[in-house]
């Protein structure tokens, strides 16, 4: 094979490196056993009699301790704990349990924390300083109860396990995706007749088209769709990436099959949310994934066999979707028709933005009134949408607008700089399909930030750290490739 020119788009996938573990999918027995038991414990904790028993908290502790023993399952736990149910009377939720058990497990097994490259978090510091000055929270912003400090803590945990993984970043992303889709377990358990307390949406519109809006055992319909989208489309990205990264044929076949299973698993719970953002998000992700894959595969010399496997998976995915719709499996066709009928007949929400329109307009109005310092410093009186008038406050349902209200345009720019930094850093590496799966997963996070005020979502902070460290790995790798080519 002739060597690609240094700096070309294909250099990362054509120049072999014996020390490149980025796309390693060789699983040890301990990894597979731990992942299997973790999934089993996650499933058991969805069942109401178990969740309401005295065994729930010990099982949650066991799950977290077990997951902290490998990087793969650590990322699985970070994502799964976001929607993992816990007893109402419990002193600890999954996040707090993770904080408690993480140092105990790591120090007992490895005797030290591995925090190399933690300095990537510097890009958040300008925003934190500005927000602390004008955001209205003062010194409480740095207290134990600060949501930002908790989110940063999980980014630090992610940093440790990324270092412990030895550069197996795609495997860590795989753990994050598998943990994310577990939010759909309760939906399937209810269909199977198991005793599950499924979270039903209780907002102004509890039903649409005659169908109840389902979430998970802990997450409501609005909170359930982002992890479902990320898990399914992220796994598709990982499977496609494997075709152009020298992964063995056996592993690529397994990844393709797993991606199809996860996709089929995700669709019914997603449709069960009967949520605008979920449906539009699915459509956007389907288009974005197709564009990203096309762009990556066209610029990379995929073998004919790889292209055939990719085509077979695309066909299989389309066939699965068609069969689900045709046979109305778990009300797929009925729910689609119900939501369409809801908008066609009731005309309650006529735009794509739907209920977001009022809060976005109100947020933009506030930003215009206090563009530099935000509403807390200037004392601007906000126009509160009618839907939230009784509460006296509202959420922007958009992270960027949220911080525009509280910290002005500088706050918007600084939080945007933080959000897009790892994505732009990877784009500069110019190595499709090496980072293809990261691009796809990050599009889900962008959609979430645009329609929900979920900036403290642990899955996002783990993904942000994962992408930032992958970008640094890419810089070092490019230097090694150029050195090898020069030699």
Secondary structure, DSSP 8 states (H G I E B T S, - for coil): -----TT-TTHHHHS--TT--TT-----HHHHHHHHHHHHHHHHTTSHHHHTSTHHHHHHHHHHHHHTTSHHHHHHHHHHTTT----TT-S--HHHHHHHHHHHHHHHHTSS---TTGGGGHHHHHHHHHHHHHSS-GGGGGSTT-HHHHHHHHHHHHHHHHHHTTS-HHHHHHHHHHHHGGGGHHHHHHHTT------B--SS--EETTEE-B--SSS-HHHHHHHHHHHHHHHHHHHHHHHTTT--HHHHHHHHHHHHHHHHHHHHHHHHT--HHHHHHHHHHHHHHHHHHHHHHHTTT--HHHHHHHHHHHHHHHHHHHHHHHTTGGGHHHHHHHHHHIIIII-S--SSSTTHHHHHHHHHHHHHHTTTT-HHHHT------GGGTTTT----SSHHHHHHHHHHHHHHHHHHHHHHHHHHHHHHH--TTTTHHHHHHHHHHHHHHHH---TT-HHHHHHHHHHHHHHHHHHHHHHHHHHHHH-
